[in-house]
Amino acid sequence: MAYKINDSCIMCGACEPECPTGAISEGDTTYVIDPDKCIDCGACADVCPVGAPEPEE
């Protein structure tokens, strides 16, 4: 299961440098996680101040 970034994202950019596979990029209104690159490690969720990255259901 890949992570996704929900609408709580405040575009702070804290998550992008933490991703070991480079799966996170800046989108129009939120950061976006490429599910094909995401390894479900949770590093992005650990640094997000608003809890925007979450496991996909």
C-alpha positions as CSV (number, residue, x, y, z in Angstrom):
1,M,0.0,0.0,0.0
2,A,1.3,3.4,-1.0
3,Y,0.9,6.6,1.1
4,K,-1.2,9.5,-0.2
5,I,-1.3,13.1,0.8
6,N,-4.7,14.3,2.0
7,D,-6.3,17.8,1.7
8,S,-4.7,18.8,5.1
9,C,-1.4,19.5,3.2
10,I,-0.2,23.0,3.8
11,M,2.6,22.8,1.1
12,C,5.4,23.2,3.7
13,G,7.6,20.8,1.8
14,A,8.9,18.9,4.9
15,C,8.0,15.6,3.4
16,E,9.7,15.8,0.0
17,P,13.4,15.6,1.2
18,E,12.5,12.7,3.6
19,C,11.3,10.4,0.9
20,P,14.1,7.8,0.2
21,T,12.7,7.0,-3.3
22,G,11.9,10.5,-4.5
23,A,8.2,9.6,-4.8
24,I,7.0,13.0,-3.5
25,S,6.6,16.1,-5.7
26,E,5.0,19.4,-5.5
27,G,1.5,19.5,-7.0
28,D,-0.8,22.4,-7.7
29,T,-2.5,22.5,-4.3
30,T,-0.8,19.7,-2.3
31,Y,2.3,17.6,-2.5
32,V,1.7,14.4,-4.4
33,I,3.1,10.9,-3.9
34,D,3.7,8.6,-6.9
35,P,2.3,5.2,-5.8
36,D,4.6,3.4,-8.2
37,K,7.7,4.8,-6.3
38,C,6.3,4.8,-2.8
39,I,7.7,1.9,-0.6
40,D,5.2,2.5,2.3
41,C,8.0,3.5,4.7
42,G,6.2,6.3,6.5
43,A,9.1,8.7,6.5
44,C,6.9,11.5,5.1
45,A,4.2,11.0,7.7
46,D,6.8,11.1,10.5
47,V,7.8,14.7,9.6
48,C,4.5,16.2,8.5
49,P,3.3,18.9,10.9
50,V,-0.4,18.4,9.9
51,G,-0.5,14.6,9.3
52,A,-1.3,14.9,5.6
53,P,0.5,11.7,4.4
54,E,-1.6,8.7,5.2
55,P,-1.7,5.1,4.1
56,E,-4.1,4.4,1.2
57,E,-7.0,2.3,2.2
